[in-house]
Amino acid sequence: METGRIGRIISGDDAGKFVKIEELLDSPPSYLILMAYDREFKRGCGDYWVEGRDSLEGFFREGEWRVEWVE
């Protein structure tokens, strides 16, 4: 999982959508997971917030996401 980069979900739930993870300046950090149908995030389809790195990793495992990071 990479923060600040755009990735394409290539398998699992939401396959074909784009994702970007933003690390928020909380202490400890939390994460905003942005999702969209297009790489420019103009056709957004939602966002999620998770508390901490462990929760972020669990979110990816639960969705069985495999992501190809493109930027």
Backbone as XML, in Angstrom:
<?xml version="1.0"?>
<chain id="A" units="angstrom">
  <residue number="1" name="MET">
    <atom name="N" x="0.841" y="-1.180" z="0.000"/>
    <atom name="CA" x="0.000" y="0.000" z="0.000"/>
    <atom name="C" x="0.881" y="1.235" z="0.000"/>
  </residue>
  <residue number="2" name="GLU">
    <atom name="N" x="0.567" y="2.128" z="-0.875"/>
    <atom name="CA" x="1.370" y="3.339" z="-0.995"/>
    <atom name="C" x="0.477" y="4.563" z="-0.818"/>
  </residue>
  <residue number="3" name="THR">
    <atom name="N" x="0.912" y="5.490" z="0.001"/>
    <atom name="CA" x="0.142" y="6.707" z="0.211"/>
    <atom name="C" x="0.538" y="7.757" z="-0.821"/>
  </residue>
  <residue number="4" name="GLY">
    <atom name="N" x="-0.437" y="8.559" z="-1.207"/>
    <atom name="CA" x="-0.176" y="9.657" z="-2.126"/>
    <atom name="C" x="-0.049" y="9.257" z="-3.583"/>
  </residue>
  <residue number="5" name="ARG">
    <atom name="N" x="-0.258" y="7.990" z="-3.898"/>
    <atom name="CA" x="-0.163" y="7.527" z="-5.279"/>
    <atom name="C" x="-1.508" y="6.968" z="-5.722"/>
  </residue>
  <residue number="6" name="ILE">
    <atom name="N" x="-1.722" y="6.981" z="-7.017"/>
    <atom name="CA" x="-2.946" y="6.422" z="-7.581"/>
    <atom name="C" x="-2.677" y="4.974" z="-7.970"/>
  </residue>
  <residue number="7" name="GLY">
    <atom name="N" x="-3.640" y="4.130" z="-7.653"/>
    <atom name="CA" x="-3.541" y="2.733" z="-8.030"/>
    <atom name="C" x="-4.835" y="2.267" z="-8.659"/>
  </residue>
  <residue number="8" name="ARG">
    <atom name="N" x="-4.729" y="1.195" z="-9.397"/>
    <atom name="CA" x="-5.913" y="0.572" z="-10.004"/>
    <atom name="C" x="-6.112" y="-0.771" z="-9.332"/>
  </residue>
  <residue number="9" name="ILE">
    <atom name="N" x="-7.314" y="-1.002" z="-8.840"/>
    <atom name="CA" x="-7.631" y="-2.268" z="-8.184"/>
    <atom name="C" x="-7.784" y="-3.309" z="-9.291"/>
  </residue>
  <residue number="10" name="ILE">
    <atom name="N" x="-6.896" y="-4.306" z="-9.297"/>
    <atom name="CA" x="-6.908" y="-5.278" z="-10.393"/>
    <atom name="C" x="-7.580" y="-6.590" z="-10.010"/>
  </residue>
  <residue number="11" name="SER">
    <atom name="N" x="-7.809" y="-6.808" z="-8.709"/>
    <atom name="CA" x="-8.586" y="-7.980" z="-8.308"/>
    <atom name="C" x="-9.178" y="-7.758" z="-6.932"/>
  </residue>
  <residue number="12" name="GLY">
    <atom name="N" x="-10.214" y="-8.526" z="-6.641"/>
    <atom name="CA" x="-10.930" y="-8.374" z="-5.377"/>
    <atom name="C" x="-12.171" y="-7.517" z="-5.557"/>
  </residue>
  <residue number="13" name="ASP">
    <atom name="N" x="-12.766" y="-7.156" z="-4.426"/>
    <atom name="CA" x="-13.919" y="-6.256" z="-4.469"/>
    <atom name="C" x="-13.490" y="-4.952" z="-5.144"/>
  </residue>
  <residue number="14" name="ASP">
    <atom name="N" x="-14.361" y="-4.360" z="-5.904"/>
    <atom name="CA" x="-14.126" y="-3.067" z="-6.562"/>
    <atom name="C" x="-13.083" y="-3.133" z="-7.670"/>
  </residue>
  <residue number="15" name="ALA">
    <atom name="N" x="-12.797" y="-4.312" z="-8.218"/>
    <atom name="CA" x="-11.828" y="-4.432" z="-9.314"/>
    <atom name="C" x="-12.214" y="-3.490" z="-10.455"/>
  </residue>
  <residue number="16" name="GLY">
    <atom name="N" x="-11.218" y="-2.833" z="-11.015"/>
    <atom name="CA" x="-11.420" y="-1.894" z="-12.112"/>
    <atom name="C" x="-11.492" y="-0.447" z="-11.663"/>
  </residue>
  <residue number="17" name="LYS">
    <atom name="N" x="-11.717" y="-0.223" z="-10.382"/>
    <atom name="CA" x="-11.778" y="1.150" z="-9.869"/>
    <atom name="C" x="-10.375" y="1.631" z="-9.490"/>
  </residue>
  <residue number="18" name="PHE">
    <atom name="N" x="-10.271" y="2.930" z="-9.338"/>
    <atom name="CA" x="-9.011" y="3.545" z="-8.945"/>
    <atom name="C" x="-9.067" y="3.923" z="-7.473"/>
  </residue>
  <residue number="19" name="VAL">
    <atom name="N" x="-7.917" y="3.924" z="-6.840"/>
    <atom name="CA" x="-7.825" y="4.189" z="-5.412"/>
    <atom name="C" x="-6.622" y="5.091" z="-5.136"/>
  </residue>
  <residue number="20" name="LYS">
    <atom name="N" x="-6.783" y="5.923" z="-4.134"/>
    <atom name="CA" x="-5.676" y="6.760" z="-3.653"/>
    <atom name="C" x="-5.798" y="6.832" z="-2.140"/>
  </residue>
  <residue number="21" name="ILE">
    <atom name="N" x="-4.682" y="6.631" z="-1.457"/>
    <atom name="CA" x="-4.665" y="6.661" z="0.003"/>
    <atom name="C" x="-3.969" y="7.939" z="0.443"/>
  </residue>
  <residue number="22" name="GLU">
    <atom name="N" x="-4.635" y="8.700" z="1.282"/>
    <atom name="CA" x="-4.041" y="9.913" z="1.830"/>
    <atom name="C" x="-3.846" y="9.738" z="3.331"/>
  </residue>
  <residue number="23" name="GLU">
    <atom name="N" x="-2.631" y="9.984" z="3.777"/>
    <atom name="CA" x="-2.317" y="9.900" z="5.201"/>
    <atom name="C" x="-2.687" y="11.221" z="5.862"/>
  </residue>
  <residue number="24" name="LEU">
    <atom name="N" x="-3.515" y="11.163" z="6.877"/>
    <atom name="CA" x="-3.956" y="12.362" z="7.584"/>
    <atom name="C" x="-3.023" y="12.635" z="8.758"/>
  </residue>
  <residue number="25" name="LEU">
    <atom name="N" x="-2.922" y="13.873" z="9.137"/>
    <atom name="CA" x="-1.943" y="14.288" z="10.141"/>
    <atom name="C" x="-2.413" y="14.095" z="11.577"/>
  </residue>
  <residue number="26" name="ASP">
    <atom name="N" x="-3.168" y="13.057" z="11.820"/>
    <atom name="CA" x="-3.574" y="12.729" z="13.183"/>
    <atom name="C" x="-2.384" y="12.108" z="13.910"/>
  </residue>
  <residue number="27" name="SER">
    <atom name="N" x="-2.531" y="11.913" z="15.184"/>
    <atom name="CA" x="-1.481" y="11.253" z="15.948"/>
    <atom name="C" x="-2.092" y="10.115" z="16.751"/>
  </residue>
  <residue number="28" name="PRO">
    <atom name="N" x="-1.891" y="8.873" z="16.402"/>
    <atom name="CA" x="-1.148" y="8.394" z="15.228"/>
    <atom name="C" x="-1.922" y="8.657" z="13.941"/>
  </residue>
  <residue number="29" name="PRO">
    <atom name="N" x="-1.240" y="8.536" z="12.798"/>
    <atom name="CA" x="-1.898" y="8.860" z="11.525"/>
    <atom name="C" x="-3.131" y="8.004" z="11.260"/>
  </residue>
  <residue number="30" name="SER">
    <atom name="N" x="-4.136" y="8.611" z="10.622"/>
    <atom name="CA" x="-5.275" y="7.879" z="10.088"/>
    <atom name="C" x="-5.212" y="8.039" z="8.570"/>
  </residue>
  <residue number="31" name="TYR">
    <atom name="N" x="-6.096" y="7.346" z="7.866"/>
    <atom name="CA" x="-6.000" y="7.314" z="6.411"/>
    <atom name="C" x="-7.356" y="7.524" z="5.763"/>
  </residue>
  <residue number="32" name="LEU">
    <atom name="N" x="-7.357" y="8.280" z="4.672"/>
    <atom name="CA" x="-8.527" y="8.489" z="3.838"/>
    <atom name="C" x="-8.292" y="7.700" z="2.560"/>
  </residue>
  <residue number="33" name="ILE">
    <atom name="N" x="-9.233" y="6.825" z="2.232"/>
    <atom name="CA" x="-9.128" y="5.989" z="1.037"/>
    <atom name="C" x="-10.134" y="6.520" z="0.029"/>
  </residue>
  <residue number="34" name="LEU">
    <atom name="N" x="-9.640" y="7.133" z="-1.021"/>
    <atom name="CA" x="-10.494" y="7.698" z="-2.066"/>
    <atom name="C" x="-10.643" y="6.674" z="-3.186"/>
  </residue>
  <residue number="35" name="MET">
    <atom name="N" x="-11.852" y="6.560" z="-3.718"/>
    <atom name="CA" x="-12.104" y="5.634" z="-4.814"/>
    <atom name="C" x="-12.861" y="6.352" z="-5.923"/>
  </residue>
  <residue number="36" name="ALA">
    <atom name="N" x="-12.582" y="5.938" z="-7.165"/>
    <atom name="CA" x="-13.252" y="6.549" z="-8.306"/>
    <atom name="C" x="-13.282" y="5.578" z="-9.474"/>
  </residue>
  <residue number="37" name="TYR">
    <atom name="N" x="-14.139" y="5.883" z="-10.417"/>
    <atom name="CA" x="-14.252" y="5.084" z="-11.631"/>
    <atom name="C" x="-13.210" y="5.478" z="-12.667"/>
  </residue>
  <residue number="38" name="ASP">
    <atom name="N" x="-12.593" y="6.643" z="-12.495"/>
    <atom name="CA" x="-11.601" y="7.115" z="-13.463"/>
    <atom name="C" x="-10.339" y="7.568" z="-12.741"/>
  </residue>
  <residue number="39" name="ARG">
    <atom name="N" x="-9.256" y="7.590" z="-13.471"/>
    <atom name="CA" x="-7.938" y="7.908" z="-12.932"/>
    <atom name="C" x="-7.827" y="9.357" z="-12.435"/>
  </residue>
  <residue number="40" name="GLU">
    <atom name="N" x="-8.659" y="10.240" z="-12.971"/>
    <atom name="CA" x="-8.620" y="11.652" z="-12.581"/>
    <atom name="C" x="-9.485" y="11.944" z="-11.354"/>
  </residue>
  <residue number="41" name="PHE">
    <atom name="N" x="-10.213" y="10.956" z="-10.889"/>
    <atom name="CA" x="-11.100" y="11.065" z="-9.731"/>
    <atom name="C" x="-12.201" y="12.103" z="-9.949"/>
  </residue>
  <residue number="42" name="LYS">
    <atom name="N" x="-12.650" y="12.220" z="-11.201"/>
    <atom name="CA" x="-13.770" y="13.104" z="-11.513"/>
    <atom name="C" x="-15.100" y="12.383" z="-11.377"/>
  </residue>
  <residue number="43" name="ARG">
    <atom name="N" x="-15.075" y="11.076" z="-11.568"/>
    <atom name="CA" x="-16.292" y="10.267" z="-11.401"/>
    <atom name="C" x="-16.115" y="9.445" z="-10.128"/>
  </residue>
  <residue number="44" name="GLY">
    <atom name="N" x="-16.166" y="10.161" z="-9.032"/>
    <atom name="CA" x="-15.941" y="9.528" z="-7.742"/>
    <atom name="C" x="-17.047" y="8.574" z="-7.360"/>
  </residue>
  <residue number="45" name="CYS">
    <atom name="N" x="-16.662" y="7.601" z="-6.581"/>
    <atom name="CA" x="-17.680" y="6.655" z="-6.133"/>
    <atom name="C" x="-17.620" y="6.464" z="-4.623"/>
  </residue>
  <residue number="46" name="GLY">
    <atom name="N" x="-16.785" y="7.235" z="-3.948"/>
    <atom name="CA" x="-16.812" y="7.145" z="-2.501"/>
    <atom name="C" x="-15.461" y="7.300" z="-1.842"/>
  </residue>
  <residue number="47" name="ASP">
    <atom name="N" x="-15.522" y="7.328" z="-0.541"/>
    <atom name="CA" x="-14.288" y="7.368" z="0.239"/>
    <atom name="C" x="-14.539" y="6.670" z="1.570"/>
  </residue>
  <residue number="48" name="TYR">
    <atom name="N" x="-13.459" y="6.257" z="2.164"/>
    <atom name="CA" x="-13.505" y="5.567" z="3.454"/>
    <atom name="C" x="-12.429" y="6.166" z="4.346"/>
  </residue>
  <residue number="49" name="TRP">
    <atom name="N" x="-12.640" y="6.098" z="5.644"/>
    <atom name="CA" x="-11.662" y="6.551" z="6.617"/>
    <atom name="C" x="-11.343" y="5.379" z="7.525"/>
  </residue>
  <residue number="50" name="VAL">
    <atom name="N" x="-10.054" y="5.182" z="7.788"/>
    <atom name="CA" x="-9.640" y="4.138" z="8.720"/>
    <atom name="C" x="-8.658" y="4.732" z="9.722"/>
  </residue>
  <residue number="51" name="GLU">
    <atom name="N" x="-8.673" y="4.175" z="10.901"/>
    <atom name="CA" x="-7.825" y="4.664" z="11.982"/>
    <atom name="C" x="-6.603" y="3.767" z="12.115"/>
  </residue>
  <residue number="52" name="GLY">
    <atom name="N" x="-5.462" y="4.269" z="11.695"/>
    <atom name="CA" x="-4.205" y="3.556" z="11.871"/>
    <atom name="C" x="-3.839" y="2.621" z="10.739"/>
  </residue>
  <residue number="53" name="ARG">
    <atom name="N" x="-2.559" y="2.305" z="10.707"/>
    <atom name="CA" x="-1.998" y="1.451" z="9.647"/>
    <atom name="C" x="-2.580" y="0.034" z="9.688"/>
  </residue>
  <residue number="54" name="ASP">
    <atom name="N" x="-2.774" y="-0.508" z="10.880"/>
    <atom name="CA" x="-3.345" y="-1.852" z="10.990"/>
    <atom name="C" x="-4.743" y="-1.914" z="10.379"/>
  </residue>
  <residue number="55" name="SER">
    <atom name="N" x="-5.538" y="-0.884" z="10.621"/>
    <atom name="CA" x="-6.890" y="-0.833" z="10.049"/>
    <atom name="C" x="-6.833" y="-0.694" z="8.531"/>
  </residue>
  <residue number="56" name="LEU">
    <atom name="N" x="-5.865" y="0.049" z="8.042"/>
    <atom name="CA" x="-5.699" y="0.213" z="6.594"/>
    <atom name="C" x="-5.360" y="-1.136" z="5.951"/>
  </residue>
  <residue number="57" name="GLU">
    <atom name="N" x="-4.433" y="-1.847" z="6.549"/>
    <atom name="CA" x="-4.065" y="-3.158" z="6.025"/>
    <atom name="C" x="-5.248" y="-4.127" z="6.090"/>
  </residue>
  <residue number="58" name="GLY">
    <atom name="N" x="-6.013" y="-4.065" z="7.170"/>
    <atom name="CA" x="-7.201" y="-4.906" z="7.300"/>
    <atom name="C" x="-8.248" y="-4.581" z="6.246"/>
  </residue>
  <residue number="59" name="PHE">
    <atom name="N" x="-8.402" y="-3.305" z="5.923"/>
    <atom name="CA" x="-9.348" y="-2.869" z="4.896"/>
    <atom name="C" x="-8.995" y="-3.502" z="3.554"/>
  </residue>
  <residue number="60" name="PHE">
    <atom name="N" x="-7.711" y="-3.487" z="3.201"/>
    <atom name="CA" x="-7.259" y="-4.079" z="1.945"/>
    <atom name="C" x="-7.457" y="-5.601" z="1.957"/>
  </residue>
  <residue number="61" name="ARG">
    <atom name="N" x="-7.148" y="-6.238" z="3.078"/>
    <atom name="CA" x="-7.332" y="-7.691" z="3.180"/>
    <atom name="C" x="-8.802" y="-8.070" z="3.058"/>
  </residue>
  <residue number="62" name="GLU">
    <atom name="N" x="-9.666" y="-7.329" z="3.734"/>
    <atom name="CA" x="-11.102" y="-7.638" z="3.706"/>
    <atom name="C" x="-11.657" y="-7.574" z="2.293"/>
  </residue>
  <residue number="63" name="GLY">
    <atom name="N" x="-11.239" y="-6.579" z="1.523"/>
    <atom name="CA" x="-11.705" y="-6.440" z="0.144"/>
    <atom name="C" x="-10.956" y="-7.329" z="-0.829"/>
  </residue>
  <residue number="64" name="GLU">
    <atom name="N" x="-9.941" y="-8.040" z="-0.321"/>
    <atom name="CA" x="-9.088" y="-8.893" z="-1.150"/>
    <atom name="C" x="-8.524" y="-8.123" z="-2.335"/>
  </residue>
  <residue number="65" name="TRP">
    <atom name="N" x="-8.144" y="-6.869" z="-2.080"/>
    <atom name="CA" x="-7.632" y="-5.997" z="-3.131"/>
    <atom name="C" x="-6.201" y="-6.356" z="-3.502"/>
  </residue>
  <residue number="66" name="ARG">
    <atom name="N" x="-5.977" y="-6.399" z="-4.784"/>
    <atom name="CA" x="-4.623" y="-6.391" z="-5.327"/>
    <atom name="C" x="-4.563" y="-5.133" z="-6.175"/>
  </residue>
  <residue number="67" name="VAL">
    <atom name="N" x="-3.626" y="-4.260" z="-5.872"/>
    <atom name="CA" x="-3.574" y="-2.938" z="-6.515"/>
    <atom name="C" x="-2.293" y="-2.798" z="-7.329"/>
  </residue>
  <residue number="68" name="GLU">
    <atom name="N" x="-2.453" y="-2.273" z="-8.525"/>
    <atom name="CA" x="-1.311" y="-1.921" z="-9.359"/>
    <atom name="C" x="-1.138" y="-0.412" z="-9.232"/>
  </residue>
  <residue number="69" name="TRP">
    <atom name="N" x="-0.030" y="0.015" z="-8.619"/>
    <atom name="CA" x="0.212" y="1.435" z="-8.400"/>
    <atom name="C" x="0.742" y="2.040" z="-9.675"/>
  </residue>
  <residue number="70" name="VAL">
    <atom name="N" x="0.046" y="3.046" z="-10.212"/>
    <atom name="CA" x="0.363" y="3.597" z="-11.525"/>
    <atom name="C" x="1.025" y="4.968" z="-11.476"/>
  </residue>
  <residue number="71" name="GLU">
    <atom name="N" x="0.926" y="5.671" z="-10.382"/>
    <atom name="CA" x="1.567" y="6.994" z="-10.270"/>
    <atom name="C" x="2.230" y="7.120" z="-8.932"/>
  </residue>
</chain>
